[in-house]
Structures are given as C-alpha cells and as structure tokens.
Amino acid sequence: EMVKKTMGDVTGESGARTSDLDAINSIRKEIEEIEKLMQQHSDDLERHIKLLNGLTDHLWIGRDEAYAAQQHLLPLAEEASAAVSQALTDTISLKFALSSNDVENDLRTSVIEVLTNQDSDDISFTEQELQMSLKEAKRQYKGDNLRKWKNARKEL
C-alpha cells in the first residue's frame, strides 16, 4: 500500500513525501532482516538434507532404520527446502523492488503487487487427482498441498 501511495517512488525523485519514504525504508530494513533469517533457514535445511542422505554411513543406526528415516524425512525436508527457497527468492525480489533505482516506478508497483498477492492463488486439482485415495494423495502431496487436496475433496 505504501508503494502504491507513492506511485512506485522509493527515492523521492518523483515527489514522494518524506514520511512515506521513511516508512518504505523501514519496510526495506525489515525485509533485509527477513532475508537473513530465510537464508539461514535455507542453509539449515540443505545441511539437514545432506545429513539425511548420508544417514546410512553411520554405524550407530541400522541400515533399515536409516532407509525408513530417509523415506519419511527426506521428502518433507525437500518440500520445505523448496518452499523456503521460493520465499527467499520472493524476499530478495521484494528487497530489490524497494531499493533499486534501476526499476521503473510502474514496474516496481506491479512486481510488488504480484509478490504480495501470491497467497490468493488456490491450487486446483483435476478430477482424476480428486478421485485418488487418501493413501495415494499422501504419497503425492505433502504439508499444505495435502491439506488443500483434502479440503478440495470435501467440497465434492
């Protein structure tokens, strides 16, 4: 909303008010902190995935237990890693849009609108996907997507 209010101006070159620019700078600083946290989380997940992949190399855990842990935890970690990676990319894009003089004001406003309205897009499932069993859905979907599948199936 703040960037819309300034018509995309984040530098003051197009006449944005100082109070609005101060608010945008405050938001930009918060986004930089979020970026640091997201990067740390992404690094932690990558380390976790590497540890899971090397789990069978340890003497203190049996091979069957290691494979069972990998089978259960690796898809969850990879899904979380993909989600964090996308969130990190969006955060960096938002930071760039709020700080770069190289971006046209109209484009900046559009980019920010796209980045902040992503949650409004619901996932849609095909008829065939909605007809599969819960067991099959659990194999195919994890986390939030599984919850959305269950909700979509209830609506049938």
Phi, psi and chi 1 to 4 in degrees:
 res  aa     phi    psi   chi1   chi2   chi3   chi4
   1 GLU       -  -39.5  -70.9  -63.6  -44.3      -
   2 MET   -63.9  -41.5 -172.1   60.6   59.6      -
   3 VAL   -69.7  -35.6  176.7      -      -      -
   4 LYS   -61.9  -39.4  -77.4 -176.1 -177.6  178.2
   5 LYS   -61.5  -35.5 -170.7  175.9  178.0 -177.8
   6 THR   -92.0    4.4   64.9      -      -      -
   7 MET    58.2   36.5  -62.8 -178.3   66.8      -
   8 GLY    90.1   -6.2      -      -      -      -
   9 ASP   -77.2  117.5 -177.5   13.8      -      -
  10 VAL  -114.1    2.5  -63.7      -      -      -
  11 THR  -115.2  -18.3   62.0      -      -      -
  12 GLY    92.4   -3.1      -      -      -      -
  13 GLU   -68.0  -24.0  -67.2  174.8    0.6      -
  14 SER  -105.7   15.7  -63.4      -      -      -
  15 GLY    95.2   15.6      -      -      -      -
  16 ALA   -65.7  146.0      -      -      -      -
  17 ARG   -69.7  148.8  -65.0 -173.8  -36.3 -162.3
  18 THR   -59.7  -39.2  -54.7      -      -      -
  19 SER   -65.0  -37.6   61.0      -      -      -
  20 ASP   -68.3  -41.3  -66.5  -23.2      -      -
  21 LEU   -64.3  -38.1  -66.3  173.3      -      -
  22 ASP   -63.1  -40.2  -70.3  -16.1      -      -
  23 ALA   -65.7  -41.3      -      -      -      -
  24 ILE   -64.8  -40.5  -69.7  170.2      -      -
  25 ASN   -63.1  -37.7  -76.6  -29.7      -      -
  26 SER   -64.9  -42.3  175.9      -      -      -
  27 ILE   -63.6  -42.5  -68.3  167.5      -      -
  28 ARG   -60.9  -40.9 -176.3  174.2   36.6 -119.3
  29 LYS   -64.4  -40.2  -72.1  177.5 -175.2  174.0
  30 GLU   -63.3  -41.2  -72.6  -64.4  -40.4      -
  31 ILE   -63.5  -37.4  -70.6  170.8      -      -
  32 GLU   -63.5  -37.8  -72.0  171.2   -3.0      -
  33 GLU   -68.1  -41.3  -68.6  -58.6  -46.4      -
  34 ILE   -62.2  -40.3  -69.1  169.6      -      -
  35 GLU   -59.4  -43.4  177.6 -171.8    5.5      -
  36 LYS   -61.4  -43.7  -70.6  176.5 -171.1  173.9
  37 LEU   -65.3  -42.1  -68.9  170.9      -      -
  38 MET   -65.5  -39.2  -63.9  -61.4  -65.9      -
  39 GLN   -64.8  -41.3 -175.8   62.2   57.8      -
  40 GLN   -63.4  -42.8  178.9   62.9   45.0      -
  41 HIS   -63.7  -42.0 -168.3   53.2      -      -
  42 SER   -62.2  -44.7  177.4      -      -      -
  43 ASP   -61.6  -41.6  -66.1  -15.6      -      -
  44 ASP   -63.1  -42.1  -69.7  -13.8      -      -
  45 LEU   -65.8  -40.6  -79.6  167.0      -      -
  46 GLU   -62.6  -41.0  -72.2  -55.8  -45.0      -
  47 ARG   -63.5  -41.7 -174.7  179.2  133.9  -87.9
  48 HIS   -61.8  -43.0  180.0   71.8      -      -
  49 ILE   -64.2  -41.9  -70.9  169.6      -      -
  50 LYS   -62.8  -41.4  -74.6  179.4 -175.8  175.0
  51 LEU   -64.1  -40.6  -70.9  171.3      -      -
  52 LEU   -64.6  -40.4  -76.7  170.9      -      -
  53 ASN   -65.6  -28.2  -77.4  -34.7      -      -
  54 GLY   -99.0   12.0      -      -      -      -
  55 LEU   -61.3  -33.0 -164.0   56.9      -      -
  56 THR   -73.4   -8.8   56.5      -      -      -
  57 ASP   -85.0   -2.5  -62.0  -23.4      -      -
  58 HIS   -97.2  140.7  -63.2  -74.3      -      -
  59 LEU   -76.1  -25.7  -64.2  174.6      -      -
  60 TRP   -80.4   -3.8   49.8  -91.3      -      -
  61 ILE  -130.5  136.6 -171.3  167.0      -      -
  62 GLY   -69.4  155.4      -      -      -      -
  63 ARG   -60.2  -43.3 -161.9  172.9 -118.7    1.1
  64 ASP   -64.2  -41.7  -69.2  -19.1      -      -
  65 GLU   -64.3  -40.3  -69.1  172.1  -41.6      -
  66 ALA   -62.9  -45.9      -      -      -      -
  67 TYR   -64.0  -40.0  -76.0  130.1      -      -
  68 ALA   -63.1  -43.7      -      -      -      -
  69 ALA   -63.9  -43.5      -      -      -      -
  70 GLN   -61.4  -45.4  -78.6  177.9  -28.1      -
  71 GLN   -61.6  -36.5 -173.0  176.9   13.8      -
  72 HIS   -84.1  -45.8  177.9   72.2      -      -
  73 LEU   -87.0  -32.3  -63.6  173.9      -      -
  74 LEU   -61.4  -46.0 -155.2   50.6      -      -
  75 PRO   -62.1  -37.1  -22.4   31.7      -      -
  76 LEU   -65.5  -44.3  -63.2  173.5      -      -
  77 ALA   -65.7  -39.8      -      -      -      -
  78 GLU   -68.3  -38.4  -72.3  170.4  -15.9      -
  79 GLU   -65.8  -43.9 -179.1 -179.1   -9.2      -
  80 ALA   -63.5  -40.2      -      -      -      -
  81 SER   -63.0  -41.7 -179.7      -      -      -
  82 ALA   -64.6  -41.4      -      -      -      -
  83 ALA   -65.9  -42.6      -      -      -      -
  84 VAL   -66.6  -39.4  168.6      -      -      -
  85 SER   -61.4  -42.6  179.0      -      -      -
  86 GLN   -65.8  -41.9 -177.9   61.3   53.5      -
  87 ALA   -63.9  -38.9      -      -      -      -
  88 LEU   -65.1  -43.4  179.9   57.6      -      -
  89 THR   -61.0  -43.9  -60.6      -      -      -
  90 ASP   -63.9  -39.6  -68.5  -11.9      -      -
  91 THR   -64.0  -44.9  -58.2      -      -      -
  92 ILE   -64.1  -40.4  -67.9  168.1      -      -
  93 SER   -63.3  -42.2  -61.2      -      -      -
  94 LEU   -65.1  -42.6 -174.4   57.3      -      -
  95 LYS   -60.2  -44.7 -178.3 -179.4   83.1  169.0
  96 PHE   -62.4  -43.6 -178.5   76.5      -      -
  97 ALA   -63.5  -32.1      -      -      -      -
  98 LEU   -85.5  -12.5  -73.0  174.3      -      -
  99 SER  -120.1  -15.8   61.4      -      -      -
 100 SER   -86.9  134.9  176.9      -      -      -
 101 ASN   -83.7  -10.0  -68.1  -24.3      -      -
 102 ASP   -80.7   -6.7  -61.6  -29.6      -      -
 103 VAL  -102.0  130.7  178.4      -      -      -
 104 GLU   -63.1  144.9  -63.4  -77.1  -29.8      -
 105 ASN   -58.9  -41.0  -70.3  -16.1      -      -
 106 ASP   -65.2  -42.4  -68.6  -20.3      -      -
 107 LEU   -65.0  -41.6  178.5   60.1      -      -
 108 ARG   -57.0  -47.1  178.0 -172.7  -28.8  -83.2
 109 THR   -61.8  -42.8  -56.2      -      -      -
 110 SER   -65.3  -44.0  -63.1      -      -      -
 111 VAL   -61.7  -45.4  166.7      -      -      -
 112 ILE   -63.7  -39.5  -69.2  171.0      -      -
 113 GLU   -63.1  -43.2 -171.6  172.0  -38.4      -
 114 VAL   -63.1  -45.0  166.7      -      -      -
 115 LEU   -66.0  -33.6  -71.8  170.6      -      -
 116 THR   -90.2   -7.7   56.6      -      -      -
 117 ASN  -108.0   15.5  -73.1  -27.9      -      -
 118 GLN   -65.7  -34.1  -74.2 -179.1  -10.8      -
 119 ASP   -68.8  -18.2  -70.0  -20.7      -      -
 120 SER   -75.8  -15.4   63.4      -      -      -
 121 ASP   -79.9  116.9  -64.2  -23.5      -      -
 122 ASP   -89.2  146.7  -71.6  -31.6      -      -
 123 ILE   -76.1  140.6 -171.8  169.1      -      -
 124 SER  -115.3  145.5   60.4      -      -      -
 125 PHE  -115.0  145.7  -60.4   95.5      -      -
 126 THR   -75.0  164.3   65.6      -      -      -
 127 GLU   -56.4  -42.4 -124.3    0.7   87.4      -
 128 GLN   -63.8  -40.6 -174.3  178.0    9.1      -
 129 GLU   -65.4  -37.3  -71.2  171.4  -33.0      -
 130 LEU   -73.5  -18.4  -69.7  173.0      -      -
 131 GLN   -87.6  -12.3  -63.5  -56.9  -40.3      -
 132 MET   -69.1  159.1   73.4  173.7   84.1      -
 133 SER   -74.4  163.5   69.5      -      -      -
 134 LEU   -61.1  -38.3  179.5   58.5      -      -
 135 LYS   -61.1  -44.6 -172.8  175.3 -177.5  178.5
 136 GLU   -66.0  -40.1  -69.0  171.6  -50.6      -
 137 ALA   -63.7  -38.4      -      -      -      -
 138 LYS   -64.7  -32.2  -76.5 -177.8  177.8 -179.0
 139 ARG   -71.6  -35.8  -86.8 -170.5 -112.2  134.1
 140 GLN   -87.9  -37.0 -174.4  168.9  -14.3      -
 141 TYR  -116.5  147.8  -55.1  114.0      -      -
 142 LYS  -129.9  155.8  -58.9  -70.9 -177.0 -145.6
 143 GLY    55.4 -125.3      -      -      -      -
 144 ASP   -64.3  -36.7 -163.4   42.2      -      -
 145 ASN   -66.4  -36.4  -74.0  -19.2      -      -
 146 LEU   -65.2  -41.8 -180.0   61.5      -      -
 147 ARG   -61.8  -43.0 -177.7 -174.4   55.1   77.8
 148 LYS   -64.9  -37.3  -71.3  178.0 -178.4  179.2
 149 TRP   -63.1  -45.4  176.6   86.3      -      -
 150 LYS   -60.9  -43.2  -72.8  178.1 -179.6  178.1
 151 ASN   -65.3  -40.9  -70.8  -24.3      -      -
 152 ALA   -64.8  -36.9      -      -      -      -
 153 ARG   -68.9  -36.9 -171.4  161.5  176.0 -176.5
 154 LYS   -63.1  -31.6  -77.1 -179.1 -172.9  176.2
 155 GLU   -73.6  -11.7  -66.6  175.1    9.2      -
 156 LEU   -65.4      -  -73.9  178.1      -      -
